[in-house]
Amino acid sequence: MNQPTRLKPLFRPGCLLITPDALTALRANGIPVISVALRHIAGDWGTVSDDDRQQNDLSIAAGLRLISLYRLPDQTRILVTTEWDRSHTAIELLDDVVPDNHPA
């Protein structure tokens, strides 16, 4: 019998914040906010660079900022960040944080 995959949290995310535009994009793609938050908290960093992935892995133990990046089915990119003190985790559109950031 197949058991569902259980995500193990690696850190406490603090208060969860989401911008209206990110919420709209997630809803338009049929993606629950909690699924994005759980991926991030479980250490699935999405499409970040290898350097950022390694930094995140080190940052869990060191208590530094964590960053994840996820691409939605419509190609919108969602940025998830948890602050160094784990006070809050923010979910935003990458294009709202890094204007004019268009993939090549």
Secondary structure by P-SEA (a helix, b strand, c coil): ccccbbbbbcccccbbbbcaaaaaaaaaacccaaaaaaaaaacccccccaaaaaaaaaaaaaccbbbbbbbccccbbbbbbbcccccbbbbbcccccccccccc
